[in-house]
Amino acid sequence: MTELRDLLTFHPGAPWTFLDVGFWLFLMGVLAIDGLMHKDKRRTLRHVWLLMASLLFYWKTSGWFVLILLFSTLSDYLIGHRIERSDRPGSRNRWLALSILLNLGLLFYFKYTYFLTDAWNSATGWDIIPRNWLAMGANQVLGTEWSVDRILLPVGISFYTFQTISYTVDIHRGQVKALKRLSDFGFYVSFFPQLVAGPIVRAADFVPQILRPAALTKDTVGLAGFWILNGLMKKVLLADWIAVNFNDRVFAAPSAHSGFEVLMAMYGYSLQVYADFSGYTDMAIGVALLMGYRLPQNFNSPYKADSCGNFWRRWHMSLSGWLKDYLYIPMGGNRSASWFTAISASFLLTFVVLLYPDPTFIGTLFAALVGGAIAMSRIPRFRRWVITNVNIWMTMLLGGLWHGASWNFVIWGGLNGLGITVYKLWRKVSPWENKDRIWKRAVAILLTFHFITFTRIWFRTASHTTWASFGTNHDLEGEWSAANSVLTQLASATSWEVIREVTSHFGHVFLVMGLGYVIHLLPSAWKSRYRVAFATAPFGVQIVTAVAAVGVAMAVLSAGGTPFIYFQF
């Protein structure tokens, strides 16, 4: 009874995750009742049950912010039907615009309101929202103990708002039909395995699964178990262990460590962020499979990429694909700029000015824009080049800003956009573009990996690393200073004596990092073989393996763990 009461009680602080015992007790209860309803004639009742379970999960994660999820669900359900029933294009467009406005308005309010009001107050001295209002506790409004200046970001809002936008857009495009039952749509939006950190599920991919019974087989359950254990080992043995034993120590005070230590911490962080996020995704895929639903692949060995563009086709594939289909292509893709490009550019420039409201900076930025416009009008080739690439830059910059209101995230997104553009120029003149030799491809992979790792200097220094800091306002000066400190140490020379000493002291960490990268670079066919081998193994073998894996995970976590990195977005 005490455990049940604990499950039904919201505790402000760290969200409920796949690493909590309470979650797995909750899941066993969900699966037990779900199994009784796993028949076609009970599909509606089953979806109602899974919807209620998902809302309970989100309540345990975010408390009364569940009302925001319910509002988004109800509004887009109604708007979806209005779009489908409208005969006139103008009416359909207006309803779609309302859906986008509501969803992005919610996202913008909860993610950027404090930053924008504080930036305005600081720049003008005119408090459009009094500072004492910003410091009021959110418990006076939403029943939590969080304050507005500390956290006002519902977990997962960046993910489920993108899902609901894809639903109404796909209805507008005629790619899906509006779901008749509110319970079915609510189930699609709030499905708890992927609710708080993705992958972002398209309506066109998931709605057909809602409308047909999901079949479970022994091999499906075995495959689900593999993904859960695989994700658990990634998160605990790679991401958490490397972070606790090395990465977090270095990034906490980069100036106190040698350039070699900072370099190794950057290598470690690239592995950490991949193992952390893909580990969560693996577990989400596995949990969904236990109920007969297939979530989309979110990672495809991204560090095998041989270019920056190829990396983004392999990394966080559900977000990259969403940005491509709902932002990049509507802006005109690589064909031309559009009015949507102009709106996106205006929004981005406004945000950049608010990030740094310095008159000298604004004047320099304005002069650069005017100079660029003059050059485009005088040099046709330059104009064509800008028009061809501007949508890439807008997409990557807005993708960076999606992660948070920080200069460092904007720089990170801008560098990745620059990397894609430079490679497009390079492949036109490079004799290496035809990677017909293994060594050519190896060099391309190595260069791409180091570029991506380099850009993560700004990503890591802008990211929050504790549950208590999730959702807090970004310290722009502190983050900028931290990134510069990392760059300074990377540029500093390290003696061989220090390298030997560091390697001797942290050799076990570097060994685990090396092993992690080796596993990552294994051929996909090899990974498929051992995945199938586990899924088809005798039940006893699977149980023994699972018990051993969980035992190891508990032993490692007893020494400390870290939050899932993408929960903060």
N, C-alpha and C positions, 0 to 999 in steps of 0.2 A: 504493500500500500504506500509506503514511503517513497519507493522508486517511482510509482505511478504518479504520485503527487508532484515529485520532482520533475517528471517529464512534462506535466501540464502547467508548470510554473515558469514564467519568463524571468530569467536572471540577466539583468543588464551587464554588458561587458562583451566577452568574446562570443562570436556567433557559434552556433552548433555546427560541427564539422564531421567529416567521415572518420576523424580520429577519436571521437568521443564514444565511450561505451554506451551512453544514453541513446545515441543515434542508432546503434546496431540493435538495441532492444526495441526501439521504435520501429525499425525496419522489419524485424521478425514479426511484430504484431501486424504491420501493414501487409506483409506477404501471407500471413496465416489467413486473414480475412479475405484478401484478394484471391487466394486460391479457391475459396468457396464460391466466388462470383465469376470464375474464369470460364464462363459459358456465354455463347452468343446472345441468348435471350436475356441475359443479365448484364449486357454491356453498359447500359445507361446507369444502372445501379453501381456497377463497378467504377465507372468514371466519377460518379458522385463521391464514392468512398475515397478514391485516390485524390480527388480534389480536396476533400476535407483533410486528408492526411498531409497533403502538400501545404495547406494553409496552416496546419498545426506546426509543421516543420518551419515555415517562415515566421510564425509567431515566436517559436523558440529562438530563432535567429535574430529577429528585429523588433519583437514586441508589437506595439500598436502601429508601426509602419506597415503592417499587413493591410491597413485600410487604403494605403496608396496603391498597393497591388490590386485590391478589389476594385478601386475606382478605375484604374487603367483597364482592367479586364472588362468591366461592365460597359465603359464608354466605347471601347473598340469593338465589342460584340455588337452594340447597337449601330455604330457607324458602319461596320462591315455590311450589315443588312441594308442600310440606307444606300450604300454605294451600289450593291447588287441590284436593288430595285429601281434605281434611278435610270431613266431612259435617256435623259439629256446629258451630253458630255460635260456641260458646264456645271450641272448639279453634282455629277460624280466627282468632278475635280474639287468642288467646294467641300464636299464631305471628306475627301482624302486630305485636303489641306487642313481641315479641322482635326483629323486624327493625328497628323504630323505635328501640328501646333500644340495639341494637348500633351502628346508624349514628350516632345522635345522641351516643351515648357516645364513639365514636371522634372525632367532630367536637369535642365538648366537651373531651375530654382534650387533644387536640393544639392546640386553639385557645385554651383558657382555663386549663389546669392551672397554668401558671407564675403567671399573674395571681392566681388564687384562693389558691394556697398562699402567695404573697408577701403578699397582702392580709391573710390570716389570721395569718401570722407577725408582721406589723407591728402588727396591731390587738390581738393577745392576748399577744404575747411568747412564745407556746408554739409551737415549730417542729414542726408535724406532719410536714413534710418538711425536714430540715436544709438550711440555705442552701448548705452546701458540696456537697450533692447536686445542687441546682439549678444550681450553677456547673460541674458536671462536663461534660466534652466529650461531645457526642452521638456522636463517633467511637468512643467506648468501647462504644456500644450498637448504632448503626445504620450504622457504616462511613463516616460523613461527618466533615468538619472543623467542623461547626456545633456550638455549645454550646447547652444547653437555655435558658439565659438570653438567647441571641442569636437562635436560630431553632429551632423545633420544630413547624413547620407545613408538612406536605406540600402542595406546590403543587396546587391544584385540588380539595382534599378537600371544600371547601364545595359544590362543584358536583357531583362524582360521588356524594357521599352523598345529595344531594337526588334525583339520578336513580334511585338504587337504592331509595330510599323510595317514589318515585312508582311504581316497578315493582310492589313488593309491595302497595301500597295499591290500585293498579288491578286487580291479580289478585283482591284481596279484594272489590273492588266489582264484579267480573265484567266489567270493560271490556277486559281482555286475557287471553290464555291464557299459562300458563307456558311458556317456551321449552324445548324438549326437549333441545337440545344445549348443553352448557356453553360451547362455543366461540362459539355464537351470542350467548349472554347476555354473555359476556366481551367480545365485540366491541361490543355495545351500550353497555356501561359505559365501556369504555376507548377508544372511537373517537377517535383522536388529534387531529383538527382542533379539536374542541370540548372536549377533556378538561380542560384546565387553567384555562380562563376562560369556559366556556360557548359558546353558549347552552345552558341546561339543557334536555335533550331528554326529552320524555315517552315512556314505553314505548308508549303508545297511538299515538303519532305515528311512532316509529322502528321498532318491531317489525314492522309490515307491510312495511316496506322491506327488512328482513332476510329475510323469508320469500318475497319475489319477486325475480326477477332485475332488476338495475338496467340500464336502457338508456341508452347514450351516443349523442348526436348531435352534429353539427358546431355547431349552435346552443347546445347545452348546454355544450360546451367553450368556446365563445365567451363565454357568459354567466359561466362560471366565471372566465375570464380577466378579465372586467370587474370582478367582485366582488373579485378579488385585487388588481388595480391600484387600484381605488377605495379599498379599505381601506389599501393602502400609502400612497397620497397623503394620506389623512386622517391617518394616524399620523405620517408624516414631515413633510409640508408644513404641517400645521396644528398637531397636538398637540405634537410634539417641537420644531418651530421656534419656536413661540410660547412654550413653556415655557423653552427654553434662553435665548432672547433677551430675555425680559421676565418672565414669571410667577415663575419660580424665584428670580430676583434680588429681586423685591419681597417674596415670602413668606419669604425667608430672613431678612429684617430689616424687617418692616413699619413699625416705629417710625422707621426712617431714611428713609422715603419719604413723600411728600405724600399727602393724602387722595385726590386725583385719580388718582395712580399706583395706589393700593390699589384704588380703584374699577375702574380699567381692568384691573387684574390679576384682579379678580373676574369681570369680563366675559370676560377671556381664559381664565380657568380653566373657566368653564362651557363654552366652546367646546373647550378642551383635553380635558376629561374625556369629552365626547361624542365627539370625533374619535378619541381614544385607544381607548375601549372599543368604539364602533361600528366603528372601523377594524379592530380585531382580529376582531370578529364577521363583518364583510364578508369578510375573508380566510379565516376558518374556513368560511364558507358556500361560498366559491369552491373551496377545497381539497377539501371534501366532494363538491361537484358533479363534480370531475374523476374521482371514483370512482363517480359515479352516485347519490349520496345527498343528500337535501334536508334541510337543517337549518332550524329554524323562524326566522321573522323575529324580531329582537330589538329593533329600534328602528323607530319610525315617525314621523320628524320631530318629536321631543318638544317642541322649542321653538315649535311651532305650537299647543301646547295652550292652551286658554282657561280652564282651571281646574287646581287641584292634582291632583284625582282624574283628570282627563283626561291630565295629564302622566304619571302612573304607569301609565296604560293604553298609553302610547307609549314609555316608557323601560324598558330592561332587561325587556322584555315576558315573557321566559321565567321570570324570577324573580318578577315581579309576579303573573303568572298562577299560578305554583306556590304563592306565599303565599296567594293568594285561594282556590285549590281545595283546598289541603291544610292550611291554617291558619285563614283567615278564615271560610270557610263551615262547617267542622267546629265552630268556636267558636259558631256560630249566626248568622253574617252580621249583617245589620242588623235581624234579627227579635228576638233575645233573647240574653242571656248564658247560659253553660252551665258544666258542671263543667270542661270543657276551658279555658274562659275563666279560671276560678278557678285552675287549675293553672298556666296561662301567667302570670297576674298574680303568683302566689306566686313563681314562678321569677324573674320580672323584678324584683320587689321585693327578693328575696334578693341578686340581682346588684347592684342599685343600692346596697344597704346595704354590700356588700363594696367597691364602688367608692369609697364615702366613709363609712368606719366611724366617724363622729363622733357622740357621744351627743346633742349638740344637734340635729344634722340628723335623726337617727333619731327623736328625740322629736317634732320638728316634723312629720316625715312621718307618724308614727303619729297625731298630733293631727289632721292634715289628713284622713287616711283615716276617722277616727272622726267628724269633723265632716261629711264627705261622706255617710257612712252614715246619720247622723241626718237630714240634709237630704233624702236619698232616702226615708226612712221618713215624713217629714212633708209632703213636696211631691210629689204624684204625677206632675206634669208633668216635674219635674226627674228623677225616677226613670226615667220613660220615655225621656227624652233620654239619660241615662247608659247605660241598657241598650241603646239603639239605636246608640250610638257607641263603647261600650267596646271592642268587637271591632276597630274600626278603629284605635283607639289601641294596643291590644295588638299588632296585626299590624305597625304601623309602628315601634313601639318595638323589637319583637323583630327586625324587618328591619334596624333601625339597629345593634342589638347583633350581628347576624350578621356585620357588617362588621368588628367587632373589639371588644375589651374596653376601651372608652374612654368617658368621660363625653361627649366631643364627638360620638361616633357616636350615643349615646342621645339627646342633645339634637337632633341632626340628624333622627333618625327621629321624635322627638316633635313637632318643629316641622312636619314634613310631615303627620303625623296631625292636628295642630291646623289646618293649612291646609285639609285635606279637610273637617273638621268645620265650620269657620267658613264655608266656601263653601256647605255644605249649609244652614246657617242663612240665609245671605245670599240664596240663590236663592228662598227662600220669600217674601221681602219686597221683593226688588229688581225695579224695573221694567226693568232691563237684562237680565234672565235670557233673554228672547227676543232673541237677537242677530240681529235682522232687518236690521241695517245693518252695512256693512263697518266703519265707524269704531267701533261698539260691540264687535265681535269683535276689532278691532285693539287697543283699550284693554284688553280682557280678556287677550289674549295677552301684552301688554306687562307688565301687572301680575303675571301668573303667572310670566313669565320672571324678573322682578326678585325675586319671592318665592323662587323656586327658587335663584336665584343667591345671595341673602342667606343661605339655609340652608347653602349650601356653604362658608361661612366655617368651620363646625365640621367639615364633611367633610374639607376640605383640610388643616386644621391637625391632624387626627388621622391623616391618611394618611402612609404612608412613601413616600419619593420616590427612594430608591436601592435597588439590588439588595441591598447589604450590610445595609440596615435592614429588609428584608422579613422578617416573622415575629418581629421582636424585640418585647420587652415594651413596651407603651405607656408613655410618660412622661406620666402624667396631669396633673401640675402644669404641665409644660412646654407640653402641648397646650392646656390651659385658658388659660394665660398668652398663648400665641400667638393664640388666638381673641380674647381681650380686647384685645390689641394691635391686631389688624385692625379691630375695632369702634371702638376709640378713634381710629385714624387716619381711618376712614371718616367719623366725626362731626366731624373737624377741617376748618376752612375752608382753601381753597387759593386763592391770589391768581391773577388772570388772567395775570400775568407768568410764574408758575411753570407754569401750564397751557400757555401758548404754548411755553415752553422744553421741557417734557416732550413735547409734541406734535411739536415740531421734531426732537427727538432720537430719539423712538420712532415717528415717523410711519409708517415702513415696516412696523412690527409692527402698528400699529393698522389700516393698510390691509389687511393680510392677514387680520386678525380680521374686519374688515367684509366682506371678500370671502367668508370662510367662512360668516358668518351669511346673506349674500345667497343663496349656493348652498343652504344649509340650508332657507331659506324659499321656494325655487322651488316651483311647483306640482308635485305628484307626477306628473302626466301628462307634464310636460316631462322629468323625470328618467327616466321609463319609456321615453320616445322615444329619448333618447341611449343608454340601456342596451341597448335592442333594436338600435339602429343599430350599436353596437360588436359585439354578439353575432352579427349577420348580415353584418358587413363582410368583405371578402376577407381571406384568411389573411395576406397580405403586409402589409396595413394594420394588422392586429392585432399582428403581430410588431414593426413599426416603432414603433407606439405603446408597446408593452411595453418595448422597448429604451430609448426616450426616457424613459419614466417611471422605470425602474430606474436609469438614469444620473442623473437629477435626485435620486432618493432617496439614492443613494450619495454624491452631492456634499453634500447636506444633512447626512447622518449623519456624514460625515467631521468636521464641526464639533461633533459631540456629539449624543447622543440621551437619551431617558429610558425607564425601564422601563414596560411595560404596567401601568397603574394597578391593574387588577382582578386581576392575578396575586397580589397580597398577600392576597386574600380567599379 
